[in-house]
Amino acid sequence: MSKSKILIKFGENVREIRKSKGLSQEQLSFKAVLHRTYIGMIERAEKNITLSNIEKIAKALEVDIIELLK
């Protein structure tokens, strides 16, 4: 099963922004109140993320949701 392009792009954006802010996956997961392995799965486009979790990640990264979807 091939990965959805939007999931791949979303995961790439999360990873890029997370790294630019000097956060580990564990630090981001703590700030977003999500499990660390879940963050990894999002970054690898292995999970179809919910809107509420997109909002949690955006808030934790201190960016607008649109930045994660570009």
HTML snippet that shows the backbone in 3Dmol.js (N, CA, C, O; Angstrom):
<script src="https://3Dmol.org/build/3Dmol-min.js"></script>
<div id="view" style="width:600px;height:400px;position:relative"></div>
<script>
const pdb = `
ATOM      1  N   MET A   1       0.845  -1.180   0.000  1.00  0.00           N
ATOM      2  CA  MET A   1       0.000   0.000   0.000  1.00  0.00           C
ATOM      3  C   MET A   1       0.888   1.240   0.000  1.00  0.00           C
ATOM      4  O   MET A   1       1.746   1.393   0.869  1.00  0.00           O
ATOM      5  N   SER A   2       0.687   2.108  -0.956  1.00  0.00           N
ATOM      6  CA  SER A   2       1.521   3.311  -1.030  1.00  0.00           C
ATOM      7  C   SER A   2       0.995   4.367  -0.062  1.00  0.00           C
ATOM      8  O   SER A   2      -0.197   4.432   0.238  1.00  0.00           O
ATOM      9  N   LYS A   3       1.912   5.178   0.407  1.00  0.00           N
ATOM     10  CA  LYS A   3       1.560   6.224   1.362  1.00  0.00           C
ATOM     11  C   LYS A   3       0.945   7.417   0.641  1.00  0.00           C
ATOM     12  O   LYS A   3       1.348   7.766  -0.468  1.00  0.00           O
ATOM     13  N   SER A   4      -0.020   8.022   1.277  1.00  0.00           N
ATOM     14  CA  SER A   4      -0.683   9.198   0.739  1.00  0.00           C
ATOM     15  C   SER A   4       0.296  10.368   0.666  1.00  0.00           C
ATOM     16  O   SER A   4       1.077  10.592   1.590  1.00  0.00           O
ATOM     17  N   LYS A   5       0.247  11.103  -0.430  1.00  0.00           N
ATOM     18  CA  LYS A   5       1.149  12.248  -0.603  1.00  0.00           C
ATOM     19  C   LYS A   5       0.964  13.292   0.491  1.00  0.00           C
ATOM     20  O   LYS A   5       1.938  13.889   0.949  1.00  0.00           O
ATOM     21  N   ILE A   6      -0.275  13.517   0.912  1.00  0.00           N
ATOM     22  CA  ILE A   6      -0.502  14.517   1.954  1.00  0.00           C
ATOM     23  C   ILE A   6       0.076  14.061   3.292  1.00  0.00           C
ATOM     24  O   ILE A   6       0.586  14.881   4.055  1.00  0.00           O
ATOM     25  N   LEU A   7       0.002  12.756   3.583  1.00  0.00           N
ATOM     26  CA  LEU A   7       0.597  12.252   4.825  1.00  0.00           C
ATOM     27  C   LEU A   7       2.108  12.369   4.790  1.00  0.00           C
ATOM     28  O   LEU A   7       2.732  12.699   5.799  1.00  0.00           O
ATOM     29  N   ILE A   8       2.697  12.103   3.640  1.00  0.00           N
ATOM     30  CA  ILE A   8       4.148  12.230   3.492  1.00  0.00           C
ATOM     31  C   ILE A   8       4.564  13.679   3.690  1.00  0.00           C
ATOM     32  O   ILE A   8       5.494  13.961   4.445  1.00  0.00           O
ATOM     33  N   LYS A   9       3.888  14.592   3.025  1.00  0.00           N
ATOM     34  CA  LYS A   9       4.224  16.017   3.126  1.00  0.00           C
ATOM     35  C   LYS A   9       4.010  16.523   4.546  1.00  0.00           C
ATOM     36  O   LYS A   9       4.837  17.266   5.074  1.00  0.00           O
ATOM     37  N   PHE A  10       2.906  16.125   5.165  1.00  0.00           N
ATOM     38  CA  PHE A  10       2.634  16.535   6.541  1.00  0.00           C
ATOM     39  C   PHE A  10       3.756  16.064   7.464  1.00  0.00           C
ATOM     40  O   PHE A  10       4.270  16.840   8.270  1.00  0.00           O
ATOM     41  N   GLY A  11       4.130  14.804   7.347  1.00  0.00           N
ATOM     42  CA  GLY A  11       5.207  14.246   8.175  1.00  0.00           C
ATOM     43  C   GLY A  11       6.529  14.955   7.956  1.00  0.00           C
ATOM     44  O   GLY A  11       7.260  15.223   8.910  1.00  0.00           O
ATOM     45  N   GLU A  12       6.836  15.257   6.710  1.00  0.00           N
ATOM     46  CA  GLU A  12       8.069  15.998   6.401  1.00  0.00           C
ATOM     47  C   GLU A  12       8.041  17.380   7.043  1.00  0.00           C
ATOM     48  O   GLU A  12       9.048  17.840   7.582  1.00  0.00           O
ATOM     49  N   ASN A  13       6.892  18.039   6.983  1.00  0.00           N
ATOM     50  CA  ASN A  13       6.768  19.374   7.572  1.00  0.00           C
ATOM     51  C   ASN A  13       6.911  19.327   9.087  1.00  0.00           C
ATOM     52  O   ASN A  13       7.575  20.180   9.676  1.00  0.00           O
ATOM     53  N   VAL A  14       6.291  18.336   9.720  1.00  0.00           N
ATOM     54  CA  VAL A  14       6.423  18.199  11.173  1.00  0.00           C
ATOM     55  C   VAL A  14       7.896  18.007  11.542  1.00  0.00           C
ATOM     56  O   VAL A  14       8.404  18.671  12.445  1.00  0.00           O
ATOM     57  N   ARG A  15       8.577  17.097  10.841  1.00  0.00           N
ATOM     58  CA  ARG A  15       9.989  16.819  11.137  1.00  0.00           C
ATOM     59  C   ARG A  15      10.851  18.069  10.936  1.00  0.00           C
ATOM     60  O   ARG A  15      11.685  18.395  11.780  1.00  0.00           O
ATOM     61  N   GLU A  16      10.647  18.755   9.828  1.00  0.00           N
ATOM     62  CA  GLU A  16      11.447  19.941   9.520  1.00  0.00           C
ATOM     63  C   GLU A  16      11.254  21.039  10.571  1.00  0.00           C
ATOM     64  O   GLU A  16      12.226  21.627  11.044  1.00  0.00           O
ATOM     65  N   ILE A  17      10.008  21.307  10.929  1.00  0.00           N
ATOM     66  CA  ILE A  17       9.731  22.354  11.918  1.00  0.00           C
ATOM     67  C   ILE A  17      10.238  21.925  13.295  1.00  0.00           C
ATOM     68  O   ILE A  17      10.821  22.730  14.021  1.00  0.00           O
ATOM     69  N   ARG A  18      10.019  20.669  13.652  1.00  0.00           N
ATOM     70  CA  ARG A  18      10.493  20.152  14.945  1.00  0.00           C
ATOM     71  C   ARG A  18      11.996  20.310  15.068  1.00  0.00           C
ATOM     72  O   ARG A  18      12.493  20.794  16.085  1.00  0.00           O
ATOM     73  N   LYS A  19      12.721  19.905  14.035  1.00  0.00           N
ATOM     74  CA  LYS A  19      14.186  20.013  14.062  1.00  0.00           C
ATOM     75  C   LYS A  19      14.645  21.464  14.073  1.00  0.00           C
ATOM     76  O   LYS A  19      15.622  21.798  14.742  1.00  0.00           O
ATOM     77  N   SER A  20      13.947  22.332  13.337  1.00  0.00           N
ATOM     78  CA  SER A  20      14.329  23.753  13.302  1.00  0.00           C
ATOM     79  C   SER A  20      14.168  24.409  14.667  1.00  0.00           C
ATOM     80  O   SER A  20      14.822  25.408  14.966  1.00  0.00           O
ATOM     81  N   LYS A  21      13.299  23.843  15.489  1.00  0.00           N
ATOM     82  CA  LYS A  21      13.076  24.363  16.836  1.00  0.00           C
ATOM     83  C   LYS A  21      13.926  23.633  17.868  1.00  0.00           C
ATOM     84  O   LYS A  21      13.829  23.903  19.066  1.00  0.00           O
ATOM     85  N   GLY A  22      14.757  22.709  17.399  1.00  0.00           N
ATOM     86  CA  GLY A  22      15.661  21.987  18.293  1.00  0.00           C
ATOM     87  C   GLY A  22      14.972  21.009  19.224  1.00  0.00           C
ATOM     88  O   GLY A  22      15.453  20.742  20.326  1.00  0.00           O
ATOM     89  N   LEU A  23      13.842  20.474  18.778  1.00  0.00           N
ATOM     90  CA  LEU A  23      13.091  19.533  19.604  1.00  0.00           C
ATOM     91  C   LEU A  23      13.321  18.099  19.149  1.00  0.00           C
ATOM     92  O   LEU A  23      13.406  17.825  17.952  1.00  0.00           O
ATOM     93  N   SER A  24      13.419  17.189  20.109  1.00  0.00           N
ATOM     94  CA  SER A  24      13.440  15.764  19.788  1.00  0.00           C
ATOM     95  C   SER A  24      11.994  15.310  19.625  1.00  0.00           C
ATOM     96  O   SER A  24      11.065  16.030  19.991  1.00  0.00           O
ATOM     97  N   GLN A  25      11.809  14.127  19.081  1.00  0.00           N
ATOM     98  CA  GLN A  25      10.457  13.572  18.984  1.00  0.00           C
ATOM     99  C   GLN A  25       9.854  13.447  20.380  1.00  0.00           C
ATOM    100  O   GLN A  25       8.665  13.706  20.573  1.00  0.00           O
ATOM    101  N   GLU A  26      10.667  13.054  21.345  1.00  0.00           N
ATOM    102  CA  GLU A  26      10.182  12.898  22.712  1.00  0.00           C
ATOM    103  C   GLU A  26       9.729  14.236  23.303  1.00  0.00           C
ATOM    104  O   GLU A  26       8.691  14.309  23.959  1.00  0.00           O
ATOM    105  N   GLN A  27      10.504  15.282  23.069  1.00  0.00           N
ATOM    106  CA  GLN A  27      10.125  16.609  23.567  1.00  0.00           C
ATOM    107  C   GLN A  27       8.829  17.085  22.922  1.00  0.00           C
ATOM    108  O   GLN A  27       7.954  17.626  23.599  1.00  0.00           O
ATOM    109  N   LEU A  28       8.708  16.882  21.613  1.00  0.00           N
ATOM    110  CA  LEU A  28       7.480  17.277  20.918  1.00  0.00           C
ATOM    111  C   LEU A  28       6.297  16.479  21.446  1.00  0.00           C
ATOM    112  O   LEU A  28       5.224  17.037  21.674  1.00  0.00           O
ATOM    113  N   SER A  29       6.483  15.197  21.638  1.00  0.00           N
ATOM    114  CA  SER A  29       5.377  14.359  22.125  1.00  0.00           C
ATOM    115  C   SER A  29       4.921  14.817  23.509  1.00  0.00           C
ATOM    116  O   SER A  29       3.725  14.806  23.801  1.00  0.00           O
ATOM    117  N   PHE A  30       5.855  15.216  24.354  1.00  0.00           N
ATOM    118  CA  PHE A  30       5.502  15.714  25.684  1.00  0.00           C
ATOM    119  C   PHE A  30       4.690  17.004  25.582  1.00  0.00           C
ATOM    120  O   PHE A  30       3.664  17.160  26.244  1.00  0.00           O
ATOM    121  N   LYS A  31       5.167  17.928  24.738  1.00  0.00           N
ATOM    122  CA  LYS A  31       4.467  19.210  24.572  1.00  0.00           C
ATOM    123  C   LYS A  31       3.079  19.035  23.955  1.00  0.00           C
ATOM    124  O   LYS A  31       2.150  19.773  24.285  1.00  0.00           O
ATOM    125  N   ALA A  32       2.943  18.057  23.059  1.00  0.00           N
ATOM    126  CA  ALA A  32       1.674  17.833  22.358  1.00  0.00           C
ATOM    127  C   ALA A  32       0.755  16.861  23.097  1.00  0.00           C
ATOM    128  O   ALA A  32      -0.390  16.655  22.693  1.00  0.00           O
ATOM    129  N   VAL A  33       1.256  16.264  24.180  1.00  0.00           N
ATOM    130  CA  VAL A  33       0.533  15.240  24.939  1.00  0.00           C
ATOM    131  C   VAL A  33       0.130  14.077  24.019  1.00  0.00           C
ATOM    132  O   VAL A  33      -1.021  13.642  23.987  1.00  0.00           O
ATOM    133  N   LEU A  34       1.125  13.604  23.283  1.00  0.00           N
ATOM    134  CA  LEU A  34       0.968  12.445  22.399  1.00  0.00           C
ATOM    135  C   LEU A  34       2.141  11.500  22.656  1.00  0.00           C
ATOM    136  O   LEU A  34       3.166  11.925  23.189  1.00  0.00           O
ATOM    137  N   HIS A  35       2.008  10.250  22.293  1.00  0.00           N
ATOM    138  CA  HIS A  35       3.085   9.280  22.509  1.00  0.00           C
ATOM    139  C   HIS A  35       4.228   9.513  21.518  1.00  0.00           C
ATOM    140  O   HIS A  35       3.992   9.874  20.365  1.00  0.00           O
ATOM    141  N   ARG A  36       5.458   9.305  21.971  1.00  0.00           N
ATOM    142  CA  ARG A  36       6.631   9.527  21.123  1.00  0.00           C
ATOM    143  C   ARG A  36       6.594   8.655  19.874  1.00  0.00           C
ATOM    144  O   ARG A  36       6.933   9.120  18.786  1.00  0.00           O
ATOM    145  N   THR A  37       6.190   7.408  20.019  1.00  0.00           N
ATOM    146  CA  THR A  37       6.151   6.540  18.833  1.00  0.00           C
ATOM    147  C   THR A  37       5.114   7.034  17.820  1.00  0.00           C
ATOM    148  O   THR A  37       5.279   6.850  16.614  1.00  0.00           O
ATOM    149  N   TYR A  38       4.056   7.655  18.316  1.00  0.00           N
ATOM    150  CA  TYR A  38       3.032   8.224  17.431  1.00  0.00           C
ATOM    151  C   TYR A  38       3.633   9.354  16.599  1.00  0.00           C
ATOM    152  O   TYR A  38       3.358   9.453  15.403  1.00  0.00           O
ATOM    153  N   ILE A  39       4.458  10.213  17.222  1.00  0.00           N
ATOM    154  CA  ILE A  39       5.121  11.304  16.494  1.00  0.00           C
ATOM    155  C   ILE A  39       6.001  10.718  15.392  1.00  0.00           C
ATOM    156  O   ILE A  39       5.998  11.211  14.264  1.00  0.00           O
ATOM    157  N   GLY A  40       6.745   9.681  15.713  1.00  0.00           N
ATOM    158  CA  GLY A  40       7.589   9.027  14.716  1.00  0.00           C
ATOM    159  C   GLY A  40       6.779   8.465  13.564  1.00  0.00           C
ATOM    160  O   GLY A  40       7.176   8.572  12.403  1.00  0.00           O
ATOM    161  N   MET A  41       5.648   7.870  13.886  1.00  0.00           N
ATOM    162  CA  MET A  41       4.790   7.306  12.848  1.00  0.00           C
ATOM    163  C   MET A  41       4.208   8.406  11.960  1.00  0.00           C
ATOM    164  O   MET A  41       4.045   8.211  10.756  1.00  0.00           O
ATOM    165  N   ILE A  42       3.898   9.546  12.545  1.00  0.00           N
ATOM    166  CA  ILE A  42       3.399  10.690  11.767  1.00  0.00           C
ATOM    167  C   ILE A  42       4.496  11.164  10.813  1.00  0.00           C
ATOM    168  O   ILE A  42       4.242  11.389   9.630  1.00  0.00           O
ATOM    169  N   GLU A  43       5.707  11.313  11.332  1.00  0.00           N
ATOM    170  CA  GLU A  43       6.819  11.791  10.507  1.00  0.00           C
ATOM    171  C   GLU A  43       7.158  10.829   9.377  1.00  0.00           C
ATOM    172  O   GLU A  43       7.644  11.255   8.329  1.00  0.00           O
ATOM    173  N   ARG A  44       6.909   9.546   9.573  1.00  0.00           N
ATOM    174  CA  ARG A  44       7.174   8.543   8.532  1.00  0.00           C
ATOM    175  C   ARG A  44       5.939   8.253   7.679  1.00  0.00           C
ATOM    176  O   ARG A  44       5.958   7.347   6.846  1.00  0.00           O
ATOM    177  N   ALA A  45       4.865   9.021   7.886  1.00  0.00           N
ATOM    178  CA  ALA A  45       3.606   8.877   7.127  1.00  0.00           C
ATOM    179  C   ALA A  45       3.001   7.486   7.294  1.00  0.00           C
ATOM    180  O   ALA A  45       2.446   6.922   6.351  1.00  0.00           O
ATOM    181  N   GLU A  46       3.115   6.943   8.496  1.00  0.00           N
ATOM    182  CA  GLU A  46       2.568   5.624   8.781  1.00  0.00           C
ATOM    183  C   GLU A  46       1.202   5.690   9.471  1.00  0.00           C
ATOM    184  O   GLU A  46       0.544   4.664   9.644  1.00  0.00           O
ATOM    185  N   LYS A  47       0.783   6.878   9.858  1.00  0.00           N
ATOM    186  CA  LYS A  47      -0.492   7.072  10.554  1.00  0.00           C
ATOM    187  C   LYS A  47      -1.304   8.140   9.852  1.00  0.00           C
ATOM    188  O   LYS A  47      -0.768   9.151   9.400  1.00  0.00           O
ATOM    189  N   ASN A  48      -2.602   7.905   9.768  1.00  0.00           N
ATOM    190  CA  ASN A  48      -3.516   8.914   9.251  1.00  0.00           C
ATOM    191  C   ASN A  48      -3.974   9.735  10.454  1.00  0.00           C
ATOM    192  O   ASN A  48      -4.819   9.285  11.229  1.00  0.00           O
ATOM    193  N   ILE A  49      -3.431  10.911  10.608  1.00  0.00           N
ATOM    194  CA  ILE A  49      -3.622  11.729  11.800  1.00  0.00           C
ATOM    195  C   ILE A  49      -5.002  12.385  11.831  1.00  0.00           C
ATOM    196  O   ILE A  49      -5.561  12.732  10.790  1.00  0.00           O
ATOM    197  N   THR A  50      -5.538  12.550  13.034  1.00  0.00           N
ATOM    198  CA  THR A  50      -6.832  13.212  13.196  1.00  0.00           C
ATOM    199  C   THR A  50      -6.638  14.732  13.260  1.00  0.00           C
ATOM    200  O   THR A  50      -5.543  15.226  13.532  1.00  0.00           O
ATOM    201  N   LEU A  51      -7.712  15.443  13.007  1.00  0.00           N
ATOM    202  CA  LEU A  51      -7.656  16.910  13.068  1.00  0.00           C
ATOM    203  C   LEU A  51      -7.291  17.397  14.465  1.00  0.00           C
ATOM    204  O   LEU A  51      -6.543  18.365  14.604  1.00  0.00           O
ATOM    205  N   SER A  52      -7.801  16.746  15.492  1.00  0.00           N
ATOM    206  CA  SER A  52      -7.482  17.183  16.855  1.00  0.00           C
ATOM    207  C   SER A  52      -5.997  16.989  17.163  1.00  0.00           C
ATOM    208  O   SER A  52      -5.408  17.800  17.878  1.00  0.00           O
ATOM    209  N   ASN A  53      -5.387  15.932  16.636  1.00  0.00           N
ATOM    210  CA  ASN A  53      -3.954  15.729  16.853  1.00  0.00           C
ATOM    211  C   ASN A  53      -3.113  16.678  16.001  1.00  0.00           C
ATOM    212  O   ASN A  53      -2.022  17.074  16.412  1.00  0.00           O
ATOM    213  N   ILE A  54      -3.609  17.046  14.822  1.00  0.00           N
ATOM    214  CA  ILE A  54      -2.932  18.070  14.024  1.00  0.00           C
ATOM    215  C   ILE A  54      -2.888  19.360  14.826  1.00  0.00           C
ATOM    216  O   ILE A  54      -1.862  20.038  14.868  1.00  0.00           O
ATOM    217  N   GLU A  55      -3.993  19.696  15.455  1.00  0.00           N
ATOM    218  CA  GLU A  55      -4.049  20.911  16.269  1.00  0.00           C
ATOM    219  C   GLU A  55      -3.072  20.836  17.444  1.00  0.00           C
ATOM    220  O   GLU A  55      -2.390  21.818  17.738  1.00  0.00           O
ATOM    221  N   LYS A  56      -2.996  19.696  18.113  1.00  0.00           N
ATOM    222  CA  LYS A  56      -2.065  19.524  19.241  1.00  0.00           C
ATOM    223  C   LYS A  56      -0.621  19.718  18.793  1.00  0.00           C
ATOM    224  O   LYS A  56       0.162  20.384  19.471  1.00  0.00           O
ATOM    225  N   ILE A  57      -0.271  19.135  17.649  1.00  0.00           N
ATOM    226  CA  ILE A  57       1.106  19.245  17.148  1.00  0.00           C
ATOM    227  C   ILE A  57       1.407  20.684  16.746  1.00  0.00           C
ATOM    228  O   ILE A  57       2.482  21.198  17.052  1.00  0.00           O
ATOM    229  N   ALA A  58       0.480  21.330  16.071  1.00  0.00           N
ATOM    230  CA  ALA A  58       0.677  22.730  15.669  1.00  0.00           C
ATOM    231  C   ALA A  58       0.903  23.619  16.891  1.00  0.00           C
ATOM    232  O   ALA A  58       1.806  24.455  16.894  1.00  0.00           O
ATOM    233  N   LYS A  59       0.089  23.439  17.922  1.00  0.00           N
ATOM    234  CA  LYS A  59       0.240  24.237  19.149  1.00  0.00           C
ATOM    235  C   LYS A  59       1.581  23.949  19.816  1.00  0.00           C
ATOM    236  O   LYS A  59       2.259  24.867  20.277  1.00  0.00           O
ATOM    237  N   ALA A  60       1.962  22.675  19.867  1.00  0.00           N
ATOM    238  CA  ALA A  60       3.233  22.294  20.490  1.00  0.00           C
ATOM    239  C   ALA A  60       4.421  22.885  19.729  1.00  0.00           C
ATOM    240  O   ALA A  60       5.430  23.251  20.332  1.00  0.00           O
ATOM    241  N   LEU A  61       4.296  22.976  18.400  1.00  0.00           N
ATOM    242  CA  LEU A  61       5.372  23.545  17.576  1.00  0.00           C
ATOM    243  C   LEU A  61       5.264  25.070  17.467  1.00  0.00           C
ATOM    244  O   LEU A  61       6.144  25.729  16.913  1.00  0.00           O
ATOM    245  N   GLU A  62       4.173  25.614  18.003  1.00  0.00           N
ATOM    246  CA  GLU A  62       3.916  27.056  17.973  1.00  0.00           C
ATOM    247  C   GLU A  62       3.860  27.594  16.545  1.00  0.00           C
ATOM    248  O   GLU A  62       4.478  28.606  16.212  1.00  0.00           O
ATOM    249  N   VAL A  63       3.089  26.876  15.705  1.00  0.00           N
ATOM    250  CA  VAL A  63       2.870  27.293  14.317  1.00  0.00           C
ATOM    251  C   VAL A  63       1.387  27.175  14.007  1.00  0.00           C
ATOM    252  O   VAL A  63       0.655  26.471  14.703  1.00  0.00           O
ATOM    253  N   ASP A  64       0.949  27.860  12.969  1.00  0.00           N
ATOM    254  CA  ASP A  64      -0.416  27.701  12.490  1.00  0.00           C
ATOM    255  C   ASP A  64      -0.536  26.349  11.797  1.00  0.00           C
ATOM    256  O   ASP A  64       0.426  25.857  11.207  1.00  0.00           O
ATOM    257  N   ILE A  65      -1.703  25.762  11.872  1.00  0.00           N
ATOM    258  CA  ILE A  65      -1.935  24.471  11.237  1.00  0.00           C
ATOM    259  C   ILE A  65      -1.544  24.496   9.758  1.00  0.00           C
ATOM    260  O   ILE A  65      -1.008  23.516   9.241  1.00  0.00           O
ATOM    261  N   ILE A  66      -1.805  25.582   9.098  1.00  0.00           N
ATOM    262  CA  ILE A  66      -1.504  25.683   7.666  1.00  0.00           C
ATOM    263  C   ILE A  66      -0.026  25.438   7.361  1.00  0.00           C
ATOM    264  O   ILE A  66       0.312  24.942   6.286  1.00  0.00           O
ATOM    265  N   GLU A  67       0.848  25.780   8.295  1.00  0.00           N
ATOM    266  CA  GLU A  67       2.292  25.535   8.106  1.00  0.00           C
ATOM    267  C   GLU A  67       2.605  24.049   8.005  1.00  0.00           C
ATOM    268  O   GLU A  67       3.569  23.657   7.347  1.00  0.00           O
ATOM    269  N   LEU A  68       1.806  23.237   8.646  1.00  0.00           N
ATOM    270  CA  LEU A  68       2.023  21.790   8.608  1.00  0.00           C
ATOM    271  C   LEU A  68       1.455  21.163   7.354  1.00  0.00           C
ATOM    272  O   LEU A  68       1.805  20.036   7.005  1.00  0.00           O
ATOM    273  N   LEU A  69       0.581  21.887   6.673  1.00  0.00           N
ATOM    274  CA  LEU A  69      -0.091  21.336   5.496  1.00  0.00           C
ATOM    275  C   LEU A  69       0.469  21.860   4.174  1.00  0.00           C
ATOM    276  O   LEU A  69       0.059  21.405   3.107  1.00  0.00           O
ATOM    277  N   LYS A  70       1.386  22.798   4.236  1.00  0.00           N
ATOM    278  CA  LYS A  70       1.944  23.391   3.008  1.00  0.00           C
ATOM    279  C   LYS A  70       2.750  22.388   2.215  1.00  0.00           C
ATOM    280  O   LYS A  70       3.286  22.724   1.159  1.00  0.00           O
TER     281      LYS A  70
END
`;
const viewer = $3Dmol.createViewer("view");
viewer.addModel(pdb, "pdb");
viewer.setStyle({}, {cartoon: {color: "spectrum"}});
viewer.zoomTo();
viewer.render();
</script>
